[in-house]
Amino acid sequence: MPIYEYHCPSCDHKFELRRPMSEATAPASCPQCHNGARRTLSIFASISRGSSPALVPATGPACGSCAAFNQGYCSSPN
Ligand SMILES: [Zn+2]
């Protein structure tokens, strides 16, 4: 189950909850003051949001499988 971050506007308390994805946007109860807390964007959410170009490996002339072992030089005959 994924972990979500919540922030309570009443007491400014931040906490994490492990709950099913279907309940991610449902209001959570603050463990300190038991008021409604809102979900905040967690690190997980920003990572899964997707493909930063800097994180995509550069593609070269070598095939992927041998490039990793031969420092970019492809030993395949084709
Ligand atoms: Zn609170």
N, CA, C, O and the ligand as a Tripos MOL2 file, in Angstrom:
@<TRIPOS>MOLECULE
protein
  313   311    79     0     0
PROTEIN
NO_CHARGES

@<TRIPOS>ATOM
      1 N           0.8340   -1.1950    0.0000 N.3       1 MET1
      2 CA          0.0000    0.0000    0.0000 C.3       1 MET1
      3 C           0.8750    1.2550    0.0000 C.2       1 MET1
      4 O           1.8550    1.3230    0.7430 O.2       1 MET1
      5 N           0.5420    2.2180   -0.8020 N.am      2 PRO2
      6 CA          1.3670    3.4330   -0.8440 C.3       2 PRO2
      7 C           1.1740    4.3000    0.3970 C.2       2 PRO2
      8 O           0.1570    4.2110    1.0860 O.2       2 PRO2
      9 N           2.1610    5.1290    0.6600 N.am      3 ILE3
     10 CA          2.1060    6.0440    1.8000 C.3       3 ILE3
     11 C           1.8150    7.4470    1.2900 C.2       3 ILE3
     12 O           2.4300    7.9120    0.3300 O.2       3 ILE3
     13 N           0.8810    8.1080    1.9350 N.am      4 TYR4
     14 CA          0.5300    9.4680    1.5390 C.3       4 TYR4
     15 C           0.8050   10.4300    2.6920 C.2       4 TYR4
     16 O           0.7390   10.0700    3.8670 O.2       4 TYR4
     17 N           1.1130   11.6530    2.3130 N.am      5 GLU5
     18 CA          1.3900   12.6850    3.3020 C.3       5 GLU5
     19 C           0.1770   13.5790    3.4640 C.2       5 GLU5
     20 O          -0.4860   13.9420    2.4930 O.2       5 GLU5
     21 N          -0.0970   13.9230    4.6980 N.am      6 TYR6
     22 CA         -1.2260   14.8000    4.9770 C.3       6 TYR6
     23 C          -0.7790   15.9460    5.8600 C.2       6 TYR6
     24 O           0.1530   15.8260    6.6550 O.2       6 TYR6
     25 N          -1.4660   17.0490    5.6980 N.am      7 HIS7
     26 CA         -1.1640   18.2300    6.5000 C.3       7 HIS7
     27 C          -2.4450   18.7340    7.1410 C.2       7 HIS7
     28 O          -3.4690   18.9050    6.4790 O.2       7 HIS7
     29 N          -2.3660   18.9660    8.4330 N.am      8 CYS8
     30 CA         -3.5190   19.4680    9.1580 C.3       8 CYS8
     31 C          -3.4280   20.9860    9.2640 C.2       8 CYS8
     32 O          -2.4930   21.5070    9.8730 O.2       8 CYS8
     33 N          -4.3870   21.7020    8.6790 N.am      9 PRO9
     34 CA         -4.3370   23.1680    8.7400 C.3       9 PRO9
     35 C          -4.6660   23.7100   10.1250 C.2       9 PRO9
     36 O          -4.3440   24.8580   10.4300 O.2       9 PRO9
     37 N          -5.2930   22.9120   10.9530 N.am     10 SER10
     38 CA         -5.6970   23.3980   12.2770 C.3      10 SER10
     39 C          -4.5100   23.5160   13.2200 C.2      10 SER10
     40 O          -4.3650   24.5180   13.9210 O.2      10 SER10
     41 N          -3.6600   22.4920   13.2400 N.am     11 CYS11
     42 CA         -2.5340   22.5200   14.1780 C.3      11 CYS11
     43 C          -1.1970   22.4700   13.4490 C.2      11 CYS11
     44 O          -0.1480   22.3390   14.0800 O.2      11 CYS11
     45 N          -1.2320   22.5720   12.1330 N.am     12 ASP12
     46 CA         -0.0240   22.5880   11.3140 C.3      12 ASP12
     47 C           0.8190   21.3290   11.5110 C.2      12 ASP12
     48 O           2.0490   21.3850   11.5340 O.2      12 ASP12
     49 N           0.1490   20.2210   11.6480 N.am     13 HIS13
     50 CA          0.8420   18.9590   11.8570 C.3      13 HIS13
     51 C           0.8890   18.1760   10.5540 C.2      13 HIS13
     52 O          -0.1030   18.0710    9.8320 O.2      13 HIS13
     53 N           2.0720   17.6270   10.2710 N.am     14 LYS14
     54 CA          2.2220   16.7870    9.0870 C.3      14 LYS14
     55 C           2.3650   15.3450    9.5060 C.2      14 LYS14
     56 O           3.0730   15.0330   10.4640 O.2      14 LYS14
     57 N           1.6980   14.4740    8.7940 N.am     15 PHE15
     58 CA          1.8050   13.0590    9.1240 C.3      15 PHE15
     59 C           1.6250   12.2210    7.8630 C.2      15 PHE15
     60 O           1.1690   12.7050    6.8270 O.2      15 PHE15
     61 N           1.9890   10.9760    7.9820 N.am     16 GLU16
     62 CA          1.8740   10.0640    6.8450 C.3      16 GLU16
     63 C           0.8730    8.9750    7.1520 C.2      16 GLU16
     64 O           0.7270    8.5300    8.2900 O.2      16 GLU16
     65 N           0.1920    8.5640    6.1080 N.am     17 LEU17
     66 CA         -0.7770    7.4870    6.2540 C.3      17 LEU17
     67 C          -0.5630    6.4610    5.1640 C.2      17 LEU17
     68 O          -0.3300    6.8020    4.0050 O.2      17 LEU17
     69 N          -0.6420    5.2190    5.5440 N.am     18 ARG18
     70 CA         -0.5800    4.1360    4.5740 C.3      18 ARG18
     71 C          -2.0120    3.6940    4.2830 C.2      18 ARG18
     72 O          -2.6930    3.1480    5.1520 O.2      18 ARG18
     73 N          -2.4460    3.9290    3.0890 N.am     19 ARG19
     74 CA         -3.8270    3.5900    2.7530 C.3      19 ARG19
     75 C          -3.9200    3.2430    1.2820 C.2      19 ARG19
     76 O          -3.0460    3.5890    0.4870 O.2      19 ARG19
     77 N          -5.0060    2.5460    0.9290 N.am     20 PRO20
     78 CA         -5.1600    2.1620   -0.4800 C.3      20 PRO20
     79 C          -5.2930    3.3780   -1.3800 C.2      20 PRO20
     80 O          -5.7620    4.4350   -0.9570 O.2      20 PRO20
     81 N          -4.8740    3.2110   -2.6270 N.am     21 MET21
     82 CA         -4.8760    4.3110   -3.5720 C.3      21 MET21
     83 C          -6.2650    4.9250   -3.7410 C.2      21 MET21
     84 O          -6.4050    6.1260   -3.9730 O.2      21 MET21
     85 N          -7.2860    4.0780   -3.6180 N.am     22 SER22
     86 CA         -8.6420    4.5580   -3.8140 C.3      22 SER22
     87 C          -9.0540    5.5510   -2.7310 C.2      22 SER22
     88 O         -10.0040    6.3120   -2.9100 O.2      22 SER22
     89 N          -8.3320    5.5400   -1.6000 N.am     23 GLU23
     90 CA         -8.6840    6.4390   -0.5030 C.3      23 GLU23
     91 C          -7.6850    7.5730   -0.3510 C.2      23 GLU23
     92 O          -7.7020    8.2940    0.6470 O.2      23 GLU23
     93 N          -6.8190    7.7290   -1.3370 N.am     24 ALA24
     94 CA         -5.7360    8.7010   -1.2160 C.3      24 ALA24
     95 C          -6.2460   10.1140   -1.0490 C.2      24 ALA24
     96 O          -5.6810   10.8960   -0.2840 O.2      24 ALA24
     97 N          -7.3130   10.4480   -1.7610 N.am     25 THR25
     98 CA         -7.7970   11.8240   -1.7110 C.3      25 THR25
     99 C          -8.8780   12.0290   -0.6590 C.2      25 THR25
    100 O          -9.3520   13.1470   -0.4580 O.2      25 THR25
    101 N          -9.2600   10.9620    0.0030 N.am     26 ALA26
    102 CA        -10.2550   11.0930    1.0590 C.3      26 ALA26
    103 C          -9.6530   11.8460    2.2430 C.2      26 ALA26
    104 O          -8.4640   11.7060    2.5320 O.2      26 ALA26
    105 N         -10.4720   12.6420    2.9250 N.am     27 PRO27
    106 CA         -9.9590   13.3980    4.0670 C.3      27 PRO27
    107 C          -9.4460   12.4660    5.1560 C.2      27 PRO27
    108 O         -10.0280   11.4140    5.4210 O.2      27 PRO27
    109 N          -8.3530   12.8690    5.7750 N.am     28 ALA28
    110 CA         -7.7820   12.0710    6.8570 C.3      28 ALA28
    111 C          -7.9890   12.8010    8.1740 C.2      28 ALA28
    112 O          -8.1450   14.0220    8.2080 O.2      28 ALA28
    113 N          -7.9870   12.0450    9.2430 N.am     29 SER29
    114 CA         -8.1600   12.6420   10.5540 C.3      29 SER29
    115 C          -6.8030   12.8900   11.1940 C.2      29 SER29
    116 O          -5.9790   11.9810   11.2910 O.2      29 SER29
    117 N          -6.5750   14.1170   11.6260 N.am     30 CYS30
    118 CA         -5.2960   14.4680   12.2340 C.3      30 CYS30
    119 C          -5.1040   13.7100   13.5430 C.2      30 CYS30
    120 O          -6.0010   13.7150   14.3860 O.2      30 CYS30
    121 N          -3.9600   13.0620   13.7340 N.am     31 PRO31
    122 CA         -3.7280   12.2980   14.9640 C.3      31 PRO31
    123 C          -3.5760   13.1970   16.1880 C.2      31 PRO31
    124 O          -3.7020   12.7250   17.3180 O.2      31 PRO31
    125 N          -3.3100   14.4670   15.9800 N.am     32 GLN32
    126 CA         -3.1220   15.3690   17.1270 C.3      32 GLN32
    127 C          -4.4150   16.0330   17.5660 C.2      32 GLN32
    128 O          -4.7590   16.0210   18.7470 O.2      32 GLN32
    129 N          -5.1230   16.6090   16.6180 N.am     33 CYS33
    130 CA         -6.3170   17.3710   17.0160 C.3      33 CYS33
    131 C          -7.5950   16.7750   16.4400 C.2      33 CYS33
    132 O          -8.6910   17.2490   16.7410 O.2      33 CYS33
    133 N          -7.4630   15.7450   15.6180 N.am     34 HIS34
    134 CA         -8.5980   15.0210   15.0610 C.3      34 HIS34
    135 C          -9.4900   15.8730   14.1560 C.2      34 HIS34
    136 O         -10.6620   15.5630   13.9450 O.2      34 HIS34
    137 N          -8.9230   16.9230   13.6420 N.am     35 ASN35
    138 CA         -9.6310   17.6630   12.6130 C.3      35 ASN35
    139 C          -9.2780   17.0880   11.2510 C.2      35 ASN35
    140 O          -8.4110   16.2220   11.1390 O.2      35 ASN35
    141 N          -9.9440   17.5670   10.2340 N.am     36 GLY36
    142 CA         -9.6790   17.0730    8.8960 C.3      36 GLY36
    143 C          -8.3510   17.5590    8.3550 C.2      36 GLY36
    144 O          -8.0280   18.7440    8.4380 O.2      36 GLY36
    145 N          -7.5890   16.6390    7.8060 N.am     37 ALA37
    146 CA         -6.3010   16.9940    7.2200 C.3      37 ALA37
    147 C          -6.3430   16.7430    5.7260 C.2      37 ALA37
    148 O          -7.0330   15.8480    5.2380 O.2      37 ALA37
    149 N          -5.5810   17.5620    5.0150 N.am     38 ARG38
    150 CA         -5.5660   17.4230    3.5690 C.3      38 ARG38
    151 C          -4.3090   16.7210    3.1100 C.2      38 ARG38
    152 O          -3.2550   16.8210    3.7390 O.2      38 ARG38
    153 N          -4.4310   16.0260    2.0310 N.am     39 ARG39
    154 CA         -3.2880   15.3410    1.4600 C.3      39 ARG39
    155 C          -2.3410   16.3510    0.8250 C.2      39 ARG39
    156 O          -2.7800   17.2840    0.1520 O.2      39 ARG39
    157 N          -1.0570   16.1650    1.0390 N.am     40 THR40
    158 CA         -0.0540   16.9900    0.3820 C.3      40 THR40
    159 C           0.7080   16.1390   -0.6080 C.2      40 THR40
    160 O           0.6510   14.9100   -0.5740 O.2      40 THR40
    161 N           1.4170   16.8120   -1.4860 N.am     41 LEU41
    162 CA          2.2020   16.0670   -2.4680 C.3      41 LEU41
    163 C           3.4350   15.5010   -1.8010 C.2      41 LEU41
    164 O           4.2210   16.2360   -1.2030 O.2      41 LEU41
    165 N           3.6040   14.2050   -1.9030 N.am     42 SER42
    166 CA          4.7540   13.5660   -1.2930 C.3      42 SER42
    167 C           5.8660   13.4110   -2.3120 C.2      42 SER42
    168 O           5.7020   13.7010   -3.4970 O.2      42 SER42
    169 N           6.9950   12.9480   -1.8200 N.am     43 ILE43
    170 CA          8.1210   12.6790   -2.7180 C.3      43 ILE43
    171 C           7.7410   11.6140   -3.7310 C.2      43 ILE43
    172 O           8.1210   11.6790   -4.9000 O.2      43 ILE43
    173 N           6.9890   10.6400   -3.2630 N.am     44 PHE44
    174 CA          6.5980    9.5450   -4.1400 C.3      44 PHE44
    175 C           5.7930   10.0590   -5.3300 C.2      44 PHE44
    176 O           5.9780    9.6130   -6.4620 O.2      44 PHE44
    177 N           4.9060   10.9950   -5.0580 N.am     45 ALA45
    178 CA          4.0490   11.5070   -6.1130 C.3      45 ALA45
    179 C           4.8780   12.2270   -7.1680 C.2      45 ALA45
    180 O           4.6160   12.0890   -8.3630 O.2      45 ALA45
    181 N           5.8810   13.0000   -6.7340 N.am     46 SER46
    182 CA          6.6460   13.7570   -7.7110 C.3      46 SER46
    183 C           7.5440   12.8380   -8.5330 C.2      46 SER46
    184 O           7.8320   13.1260   -9.6950 O.2      46 SER46
    185 N           7.9810   11.7500   -7.9420 N.am     47 ILE47
    186 CA          8.8120   10.8190   -8.7070 C.3      47 ILE47
    187 C           7.9800   10.0800   -9.7460 C.2      47 ILE47
    188 O           8.3720    9.9590  -10.9060 O.2      47 ILE47
    189 N           6.8290    9.5900   -9.3110 N.am     48 SER48
    190 CA          6.0220    8.7870  -10.2130 C.3      48 SER48
    191 C           5.3520    9.6440  -11.2770 C.2      48 SER48
    192 O           4.7910    9.1270  -12.2430 O.2      48 SER48
    193 N           5.4160   10.9540  -11.0910 N.am     49 ARG49
    194 CA          4.7950   11.8160  -12.0730 C.3      49 ARG49
    195 C           5.5040   11.6810  -13.4060 C.2      49 ARG49
    196 O           4.9100   11.9780  -14.4410 O.2      49 ARG49
    197 N           6.7740   11.2350  -13.4180 N.am     50 GLY50
    198 CA          7.2490   10.8690  -14.6990 C.3      50 GLY50
    199 C           8.6170   11.2470  -15.1080 C.2      50 GLY50
    200 O           9.4910   11.5750  -14.3050 O.2      50 GLY50
    201 N           8.7650   11.1880  -16.3710 N.am     51 SER51
    202 CA         10.0480   11.0520  -16.9790 C.3      51 SER51
    203 C          10.7230   12.3880  -17.1390 C.2      51 SER51
    204 O          10.4280   13.1380  -18.0700 O.2      51 SER51
    205 N          11.6120   12.6810  -16.2510 N.am     52 SER52
    206 CA         12.4770   13.8280  -16.4730 C.3      52 SER52
    207 C          13.4970   13.4420  -17.5270 C.2      52 SER52
    208 O          14.0340   12.3350  -17.4780 O.2      52 SER52
    209 N          13.7790   14.3140  -18.4700 N.am     53 PRO53
    210 CA         14.7270   13.9700  -19.5430 C.3      53 PRO53
    211 C          16.1100   13.6200  -18.9940 C.2      53 PRO53
    212 O          16.8350   12.8280  -19.5960 O.2      53 PRO53
    213 N          16.4760   14.2040  -17.8590 N.am     54 ALA54
    214 CA         17.8030   13.9580  -17.3040 C.3      54 ALA54
    215 C          17.9340   12.5260  -16.8020 C.2      54 ALA54
    216 O          19.0420   12.0030  -16.6910 O.2      54 ALA54
    217 N          16.8180   11.8990  -16.5030 N.am     55 LEU55
    218 CA         16.8800   10.5580  -15.9490 C.3      55 LEU55
    219 C          16.8360    9.4750  -17.0290 C.2      55 LEU55
    220 O          17.0850    8.3030  -16.7470 O.2      55 LEU55
    221 N          16.5260    9.8600  -18.2310 N.am     56 VAL56
    222 CA         16.4690    8.8780  -19.3080 C.3      56 VAL56
    223 C          17.8800    8.6290  -19.8320 C.2      56 VAL56
    224 O          18.5720    9.5780  -20.2010 O.2      56 VAL56
    225 N          18.3120    7.3890  -19.8730 N.am     57 PRO57
    226 CA         19.6640    7.1010  -20.3430 C.3      57 PRO57
    227 C          19.8490    7.4850  -21.8100 C.2      57 PRO57
    228 O          18.9420    7.3270  -22.6270 O.2      57 PRO57
    229 N          21.0100    7.9790  -22.1170 N.am     58 ALA58
    230 CA         21.2860    8.3650  -23.4880 C.3      58 ALA58
    231 C          21.3590    7.1290  -24.3780 C.2      58 ALA58
    232 O          21.8990    6.0930  -23.9900 O.2      58 ALA58
    233 N          20.8170    7.2590  -25.5430 N.am     59 THR59
    234 CA         20.8650    6.1310  -26.4640 C.3      59 THR59
    235 C          21.9930    6.3360  -27.4570 C.2      59 THR59
    236 O          22.1030    7.4000  -28.0660 O.2      59 THR59
    237 N          22.8220    5.3330  -27.6230 N.am     60 GLY60
    238 CA         23.9520    5.4360  -28.5300 C.3      60 GLY60
    239 C          23.8490    4.4000  -29.6200 C.2      60 GLY60
    240 O          22.8090    3.7640  -29.7840 O.2      60 GLY60
    241 N          24.9090    4.2290  -30.3550 N.am     61 PRO61
    242 CA         24.9340    3.2290  -31.4150 C.3      61 PRO61
    243 C          24.9660    1.8080  -30.8730 C.2      61 PRO61
    244 O          24.5730    0.8730  -31.5710 O.2      61 PRO61
    245 N          25.4220    1.6320  -29.6510 N.am     62 ALA62
    246 CA         25.5160    0.2920  -29.1030 C.3      62 ALA62
    247 C          24.1400   -0.2080  -28.6930 C.2      62 ALA62
    248 O          23.2540    0.5740  -28.3470 O.2      62 ALA62
    249 N          23.9810   -1.5100  -28.7380 N.am     63 CYS63
    250 CA         22.7270   -2.0590  -28.2590 C.3      63 CYS63
    251 C          22.7310   -2.0330  -26.7400 C.2      63 CYS63
    252 O          23.7930   -2.0740  -26.1200 O.2      63 CYS63
    253 N          21.5730   -1.9680  -26.1480 N.am     64 GLY64
    254 CA         21.4580   -1.7560  -24.7130 C.3      64 GLY64
    255 C          22.1370   -2.8120  -23.8840 C.2      64 GLY64
    256 O          22.7420   -2.4990  -22.8580 O.2      64 GLY64
    257 N          22.0500   -4.0680  -24.3090 N.am     65 SER65
    258 CA         22.5240   -5.1410  -23.4540 C.3      65 SER65
    259 C          24.0360   -5.1560  -23.3330 C.2      65 SER65
    260 O          24.5570   -5.3430  -22.2330 O.2      65 SER65
    261 N          24.7670   -4.9610  -24.4480 N.am     66 CYS66
    262 CA         26.2180   -5.0010  -24.2910 C.3      66 CYS66
    263 C          26.8220   -3.6700  -23.9450 C.2      66 CYS66
    264 O          27.9550   -3.6200  -23.4660 O.2      66 CYS66
    265 N          26.1200   -2.6080  -24.1670 N.am     67 ALA67
    266 CA         26.6650   -1.3040  -23.8260 C.3      67 ALA67
    267 C          26.9680   -1.2080  -22.3450 C.2      67 ALA67
    268 O          27.9350   -0.5660  -21.9360 O.2      67 ALA67
    269 N          26.1320   -1.8510  -21.5470 N.am     68 ALA68
    270 CA         26.3080   -1.7780  -20.1090 C.3      68 ALA68
    271 C          27.5920   -2.4680  -19.6770 C.2      68 ALA68
    272 O          28.1840   -2.1030  -18.6620 O.2      68 ALA68
    273 N          28.0250   -3.4650  -20.4430 N.am     69 PHE69
    274 CA         29.2100   -4.2140  -20.0390 C.3      69 PHE69
    275 C          30.4640   -3.7670  -20.7870 C.2      69 PHE69
    276 O          31.5780   -3.9300  -20.2890 O.2      69 PHE69
    277 N          30.2860   -3.2130  -21.9620 N.am     70 ASN70
    278 CA         31.4390   -2.8860  -22.7860 C.3      70 ASN70
    279 C          31.6370   -1.3860  -22.9570 C.2      70 ASN70
    280 O          32.2330   -0.9480  -23.9410 O.2      70 ASN70
    281 N          31.1590   -0.6230  -22.0400 N.am     71 GLN71
    282 CA         31.3370    0.8110  -22.0150 C.3      71 GLN71
    283 C          30.9160    1.4580  -23.3250 C.2      71 GLN71
    284 O          31.6170    2.3180  -23.8570 O.2      71 GLN71
    285 N          29.7790    1.0430  -23.8360 N.am     72 GLY72
    286 CA         29.2320    1.6980  -25.0080 C.3      72 GLY72
    287 C          29.5830    1.0180  -26.3070 C.2      72 GLY72
    288 O          28.9710    1.3020  -27.3370 O.2      72 GLY72
    289 N          30.5600    0.1210  -26.2840 N.am     73 TYR73
    290 CA         30.9320   -0.5530  -27.5220 C.3      73 TYR73
    291 C          30.1060   -1.8160  -27.6680 C.2      73 TYR73
    292 O          30.0700   -2.6420  -26.7550 O.2      73 TYR73
    293 N          29.4370   -1.9790  -28.8100 N.am     74 CYS74
    294 CA         28.5820   -3.1340  -29.0290 C.3      74 CYS74
    295 C          29.3430   -4.2070  -29.7750 C.2      74 CYS74
    296 O          29.8970   -3.9480  -30.8430 O.2      74 CYS74
    297 N          29.3780   -5.4200  -29.2200 N.am     75 SER75
    298 CA         30.1360   -6.5060  -29.8470 C.3      75 SER75
    299 C          29.2820   -7.3840  -30.7280 C.2      75 SER75
    300 O          29.7630   -8.3790  -31.2710 O.2      75 SER75
    301 N          28.0000   -7.0230  -30.8800 N.am     76 SER76
    302 CA         27.1490   -7.8180  -31.7550 C.3      76 SER76
    303 C          27.5590   -7.6390  -33.2070 C.2      76 SER76
    304 O          27.9500   -6.5390  -33.5980 O.2      76 SER76
    305 N          27.4830   -8.6920  -34.0220 N.am     77 PRO77
    306 CA         27.9070   -8.6020  -35.4280 C.3      77 PRO77
    307 C          27.0700   -7.6240  -36.2390 C.2      77 PRO77
    308 O          27.5810   -7.0580  -37.2050 O.2      77 PRO77
    309 N          25.8260   -7.4030  -35.8970 N.am     78 ASN78
    310 CA         25.0030   -6.5140  -36.7080 C.3      78 ASN78
    311 C          25.1830   -5.0850  -36.2610 C.2      78 ASN78
    312 O          24.5690   -4.1800  -36.8260 O.2      78 ASN78
    313 ZN         -4.3220   18.7400   13.6520 Zn       79 ZN79
@<TRIPOS>BOND
     1     1     2 1
     2     2     3 1
     3     3     4 2
     4     3     5 am
     5     5     6 1
     6     6     7 1
     7     7     8 2
     8     7     9 am
     9     9    10 1
    10    10    11 1
    11    11    12 2
    12    11    13 am
    13    13    14 1
    14    14    15 1
    15    15    16 2
    16    15    17 am
    17    17    18 1
    18    18    19 1
    19    19    20 2
    20    19    21 am
    21    21    22 1
    22    22    23 1
    23    23    24 2
    24    23    25 am
    25    25    26 1
    26    26    27 1
    27    27    28 2
    28    27    29 am
    29    29    30 1
    30    30    31 1
    31    31    32 2
    32    31    33 am
    33    33    34 1
    34    34    35 1
    35    35    36 2
    36    35    37 am
    37    37    38 1
    38    38    39 1
    39    39    40 2
    40    39    41 am
    41    41    42 1
    42    42    43 1
    43    43    44 2
    44    43    45 am
    45    45    46 1
    46    46    47 1
    47    47    48 2
    48    47    49 am
    49    49    50 1
    50    50    51 1
    51    51    52 2
    52    51    53 am
    53    53    54 1
    54    54    55 1
    55    55    56 2
    56    55    57 am
    57    57    58 1
    58    58    59 1
    59    59    60 2
    60    59    61 am
    61    61    62 1
    62    62    63 1
    63    63    64 2
    64    63    65 am
    65    65    66 1
    66    66    67 1
    67    67    68 2
    68    67    69 am
    69    69    70 1
    70    70    71 1
    71    71    72 2
    72    71    73 am
    73    73    74 1
    74    74    75 1
    75    75    76 2
    76    75    77 am
    77    77    78 1
    78    78    79 1
    79    79    80 2
    80    79    81 am
    81    81    82 1
    82    82    83 1
    83    83    84 2
    84    83    85 am
    85    85    86 1
    86    86    87 1
    87    87    88 2
    88    87    89 am
    89    89    90 1
    90    90    91 1
    91    91    92 2
    92    91    93 am
    93    93    94 1
    94    94    95 1
    95    95    96 2
    96    95    97 am
    97    97    98 1
    98    98    99 1
    99    99   100 2
   100    99   101 am
   101   101   102 1
   102   102   103 1
   103   103   104 2
   104   103   105 am
   105   105   106 1
   106   106   107 1
   107   107   108 2
   108   107   109 am
   109   109   110 1
   110   110   111 1
   111   111   112 2
   112   111   113 am
   113   113   114 1
   114   114   115 1
   115   115   116 2
   116   115   117 am
   117   117   118 1
   118   118   119 1
   119   119   120 2
   120   119   121 am
   121   121   122 1
   122   122   123 1
   123   123   124 2
   124   123   125 am
   125   125   126 1
   126   126   127 1
   127   127   128 2
   128   127   129 am
   129   129   130 1
   130   130   131 1
   131   131   132 2
   132   131   133 am
   133   133   134 1
   134   134   135 1
   135   135   136 2
   136   135   137 am
   137   137   138 1
   138   138   139 1
   139   139   140 2
   140   139   141 am
   141   141   142 1
   142   142   143 1
   143   143   144 2
   144   143   145 am
   145   145   146 1
   146   146   147 1
   147   147   148 2
   148   147   149 am
   149   149   150 1
   150   150   151 1
   151   151   152 2
   152   151   153 am
   153   153   154 1
   154   154   155 1
   155   155   156 2
   156   155   157 am
   157   157   158 1
   158   158   159 1
   159   159   160 2
   160   159   161 am
   161   161   162 1
   162   162   163 1
   163   163   164 2
   164   163   165 am
   165   165   166 1
   166   166   167 1
   167   167   168 2
   168   167   169 am
   169   169   170 1
   170   170   171 1
   171   171   172 2
   172   171   173 am
   173   173   174 1
   174   174   175 1
   175   175   176 2
   176   175   177 am
   177   177   178 1
   178   178   179 1
   179   179   180 2
   180   179   181 am
   181   181   182 1
   182   182   183 1
   183   183   184 2
   184   183   185 am
   185   185   186 1
   186   186   187 1
   187   187   188 2
   188   187   189 am
   189   189   190 1
   190   190   191 1
   191   191   192 2
   192   191   193 am
   193   193   194 1
   194   194   195 1
   195   195   196 2
   196   195   197 am
   197   197   198 1
   198   198   199 1
   199   199   200 2
   200   199   201 am
   201   201   202 1
   202   202   203 1
   203   203   204 2
   204   203   205 am
   205   205   206 1
   206   206   207 1
   207   207   208 2
   208   207   209 am
   209   209   210 1
   210   210   211 1
   211   211   212 2
   212   211   213 am
   213   213   214 1
   214   214   215 1
   215   215   216 2
   216   215   217 am
   217   217   218 1
   218   218   219 1
   219   219   220 2
   220   219   221 am
   221   221   222 1
   222   222   223 1
   223   223   224 2
   224   223   225 am
   225   225   226 1
   226   226   227 1
   227   227   228 2
   228   227   229 am
   229   229   230 1
   230   230   231 1
   231   231   232 2
   232   231   233 am
   233   233   234 1
   234   234   235 1
   235   235   236 2
   236   235   237 am
   237   237   238 1
   238   238   239 1
   239   239   240 2
   240   239   241 am
   241   241   242 1
   242   242   243 1
   243   243   244 2
   244   243   245 am
   245   245   246 1
   246   246   247 1
   247   247   248 2
   248   247   249 am
   249   249   250 1
   250   250   251 1
   251   251   252 2
   252   251   253 am
   253   253   254 1
   254   254   255 1
   255   255   256 2
   256   255   257 am
   257   257   258 1
   258   258   259 1
   259   259   260 2
   260   259   261 am
   261   261   262 1
   262   262   263 1
   263   263   264 2
   264   263   265 am
   265   265   266 1
   266   266   267 1
   267   267   268 2
   268   267   269 am
   269   269   270 1
   270   270   271 1
   271   271   272 2
   272   271   273 am
   273   273   274 1
   274   274   275 1
   275   275   276 2
   276   275   277 am
   277   277   278 1
   278   278   279 1
   279   279   280 2
   280   279   281 am
   281   281   282 1
   282   282   283 1
   283   283   284 2
   284   283   285 am
   285   285   286 1
   286   286   287 1
   287   287   288 2
   288   287   289 am
   289   289   290 1
   290   290   291 1
   291   291   292 2
   292   291   293 am
   293   293   294 1
   294   294   295 1
   295   295   296 2
   296   295   297 am
   297   297   298 1
   298   298   299 1
   299   299   300 2
   300   299   301 am
   301   301   302 1
   302   302   303 1
   303   303   304 2
   304   303   305 am
   305   305   306 1
   306   306   307 1
   307   307   308 2
   308   307   309 am
   309   309   310 1
   310   310   311 1
   311   311   312 2
@<TRIPOS>SUBSTRUCTURE
     1 MET1         2 RESIDUE 1 A MET
     2 PRO2         6 RESIDUE 1 A PRO
     3 ILE3        10 RESIDUE 1 A ILE
     4 TYR4        14 RESIDUE 1 A TYR
     5 GLU5        18 RESIDUE 1 A GLU
     6 TYR6        22 RESIDUE 1 A TYR
     7 HIS7        26 RESIDUE 1 A HIS
     8 CYS8        30 RESIDUE 1 A CYS
     9 PRO9        34 RESIDUE 1 A PRO
    10 SER10       38 RESIDUE 1 A SER
    11 CYS11       42 RESIDUE 1 A CYS
    12 ASP12       46 RESIDUE 1 A ASP
    13 HIS13       50 RESIDUE 1 A HIS
    14 LYS14       54 RESIDUE 1 A LYS
    15 PHE15       58 RESIDUE 1 A PHE
    16 GLU16       62 RESIDUE 1 A GLU
    17 LEU17       66 RESIDUE 1 A LEU
    18 ARG18       70 RESIDUE 1 A ARG
    19 ARG19       74 RESIDUE 1 A ARG
    20 PRO20       78 RESIDUE 1 A PRO
    21 MET21       82 RESIDUE 1 A MET
    22 SER22       86 RESIDUE 1 A SER
    23 GLU23       90 RESIDUE 1 A GLU
    24 ALA24       94 RESIDUE 1 A ALA
    25 THR25       98 RESIDUE 1 A THR
    26 ALA26      102 RESIDUE 1 A ALA
    27 PRO27      106 RESIDUE 1 A PRO
    28 ALA28      110 RESIDUE 1 A ALA
    29 SER29      114 RESIDUE 1 A SER
    30 CYS30      118 RESIDUE 1 A CYS
    31 PRO31      122 RESIDUE 1 A PRO
    32 GLN32      126 RESIDUE 1 A GLN
    33 CYS33      130 RESIDUE 1 A CYS
    34 HIS34      134 RESIDUE 1 A HIS
    35 ASN35      138 RESIDUE 1 A ASN
    36 GLY36      142 RESIDUE 1 A GLY
    37 ALA37      146 RESIDUE 1 A ALA
    38 ARG38      150 RESIDUE 1 A ARG
    39 ARG39      154 RESIDUE 1 A ARG
    40 THR40      158 RESIDUE 1 A THR
    41 LEU41      162 RESIDUE 1 A LEU
    42 SER42      166 RESIDUE 1 A SER
    43 ILE43      170 RESIDUE 1 A ILE
    44 PHE44      174 RESIDUE 1 A PHE
    45 ALA45      178 RESIDUE 1 A ALA
    46 SER46      182 RESIDUE 1 A SER
    47 ILE47      186 RESIDUE 1 A ILE
    48 SER48      190 RESIDUE 1 A SER
    49 ARG49      194 RESIDUE 1 A ARG
    50 GLY50      198 RESIDUE 1 A GLY
    51 SER51      202 RESIDUE 1 A SER
    52 SER52      206 RESIDUE 1 A SER
    53 PRO53      210 RESIDUE 1 A PRO
    54 ALA54      214 RESIDUE 1 A ALA
    55 LEU55      218 RESIDUE 1 A LEU
    56 VAL56      222 RESIDUE 1 A VAL
    57 PRO57      226 RESIDUE 1 A PRO
    58 ALA58      230 RESIDUE 1 A ALA
    59 THR59      234 RESIDUE 1 A THR
    60 GLY60      238 RESIDUE 1 A GLY
    61 PRO61      242 RESIDUE 1 A PRO
    62 ALA62      246 RESIDUE 1 A ALA
    63 CYS63      250 RESIDUE 1 A CYS
    64 GLY64      254 RESIDUE 1 A GLY
    65 SER65      258 RESIDUE 1 A SER
    66 CYS66      262 RESIDUE 1 A CYS
    67 ALA67      266 RESIDUE 1 A ALA
    68 ALA68      270 RESIDUE 1 A ALA
    69 PHE69      274 RESIDUE 1 A PHE
    70 ASN70      278 RESIDUE 1 A ASN
    71 GLN71      282 RESIDUE 1 A GLN
    72 GLY72      286 RESIDUE 1 A GLY
    73 TYR73      290 RESIDUE 1 A TYR
    74 CYS74      294 RESIDUE 1 A CYS
    75 SER75      298 RESIDUE 1 A SER
    76 SER76      302 RESIDUE 1 A SER
    77 PRO77      306 RESIDUE 1 A PRO
    78 ASN78      310 RESIDUE 1 A ASN
    79 ZN79       313 GROUP 0 **** ****
